Amino acid sequence: MGNHIEHPLEWDYDGLCVGLDEAGRGPIAGPVVIAGVIFEKGFDHMEIYDSKKLTEKKREKLYTEIIEKALWYKIVFVDEKTIDQKNIYRACQDAMFQIASEAPCQYVLSDAMPLPNLNKEIHAIVKGDQKSICIAAASILAKVSRDRYMYKLDELYPEYGFKSHKGYPTRKHLEALERYGVLDCHRKSYGPVLKQLQMHLF
């Protein structure tokens, strides 16, 4: 019925599962945020679902509920410099590995991210945030945490419009990038930012 996970995948496991997801792989500015959540076995919630399918108001409400009801959770921010050094895929993978290693459980469910050499049972699930309540909850924690961070950047640099585009390469963002230049919060390895940096070298 609607956006509801009818039978969360973690219910099929004998023990507890941590769900992992991220927010912010595509933007050209700001950190990527990775979260992990563990709920008690059999936990259900009619509203927790893929964060991209929810309104901002709903995500904010659920953020508080998830933190209150989770047995365990962790949120990790990976800064722009690390993203540029490692590449976005590896930066996300390493942060997920860190959270999965620390999580007090044996089973790990990720949103389509393999975690080689993890000493736990890992299942990388395509569209996991629509199949696992723990992954969905992690996606909400990551999304809300990142959005709040981008609002702070917007206060520091209002001319860039971070509040509206959250660092994604929209036309408004690209125009601001060209007009005002590259900030420390921009990902220097990403095409539009790299182009601006190269233009100013000549």
Long-range contacts (C-beta under 8 A, 24 or more apart in sequence): 3-49, 3-50, 3-53, 3-54, 4-46, 4-47, 4-49, 5-44, 5-48, 5-49, 5-130, 5-131, 5-132, 5-133, 5-136, 8-44, 8-131, 8-132, 8-133, 8-134, 9-109, 9-123, 9-125, 9-128, 9-131, 9-132, 10-39, 10-41, 10-107, 10-109, 10-132, 10-133, 10-134, 11-41, 11-42, 13-107, 15-41, 15-105, 15-106, 15-107, 16-40, 16-41, 16-71, 16-104, 16-105, 16-106, 16-107, 17-105, 17-107, 17-108, 17-109, 17-132, 17-134, 18-72, 18-99, 18-100, 18-103, 18-105, 18-107, 18-108, 18-109, 18-134, 19-109, 19-110, 19-128, 19-132, 19-133, 19-134, 19-135, 19-136, 19-137, 19-138, 20-96, 20-99, 20-100, 20-108, 20-109, 20-110, 20-111, 20-113, 20-135, 20-138, 21-51, 21-110, 21-111, 21-128, 21-129, 21-135, 21-136, 21-138, 21-139, 21-142, 22-92, 22-95, 22-96, 22-111, 22-113, 22-139, 22-142, 23-51, 23-139, 23-142, 23-143, 23-145, 23-146, 23-147, 24-142, 24-146, 24-166, 24-167, 25-88, 25-92, 26-168, 27-166, 27-167, 27-168, 27-169, 27-187, 28-167, 28-168, 28-169, 28-173, 28-177, 28-186, 28-187, 28-190, 28-191, 28-192, 28-193, 29-80, 29-153, 29-160, 29-162, 29-167, 29-173, 29-183, 29-185, 29-186, 29-187, 29-193, 30-80, 30-146, 30-149, 30-150, 30-153, 30-162, 30-166, 30-167, 30-185, 31-77, 31-78, 31-79, 31-80, 31-83, 31-146, 31-149, 32-77, 32-78, 32-83, 32-88, 32-91, 32-92, 32-95, 32-146, 33-75, 33-76, 33-77, 33-78, 33-142, 33-143, 33-145, 33-146, 33-149, 34-75, 34-76, 34-78, 34-92, 34-95, 34-96, 34-99, 34-142, 35-73, 35-74, 35-75, 35-76, 35-99, 35-138, 35-139, 35-141, 35-142, 35-145, 36-72, 36-73, 36-74, 36-96, 36-99, 36-100, 36-103, 36-138, 37-66, 37-70, 37-72, 37-73, 37-134, 37-135, 37-137, 37-138, 37-141, 38-70, 38-71, 38-72, 38-73, 38-103, 38-104, 38-105, 38-134, 39-69, 39-70, 39-71, 39-133, 39-134, 39-137, 40-71, 43-69, 43-133, 44-133, 45-69, 45-133, 48-133, 48-136, 48-137, 48-140, 49-129, 49-130, 49-136, 50-127, 50-129, 50-130, 50-136, 50-139, 51-129, 51-136, 51-139, 51-140, 51-142, 51-143, 51-144, 52-129, 52-139, 52-143, 53-130, 54-140, 56-147, 59-140, 59-143, 59-144, 59-147, 60-144, 62-137, 62-140, 63-140, 63-141, 63-144, 66-137, 66-140, 66-141, 67-141, 70-137, 72-103, 72-104, 72-105, 73-137, 73-138, 73-141, 74-99, 74-102, 74-103, 75-141, 75-142, 75-145, 77-145, 77-149, 80-184, 80-185, 80-186, 80-187, 80-188, 83-187, 83-189, 84-187, 84-188, 84-189, 87-189, 88-187, 109-134, 109-135, 110-135, 111-135, 111-138, 111-139, 153-185, 157-183, 157-185
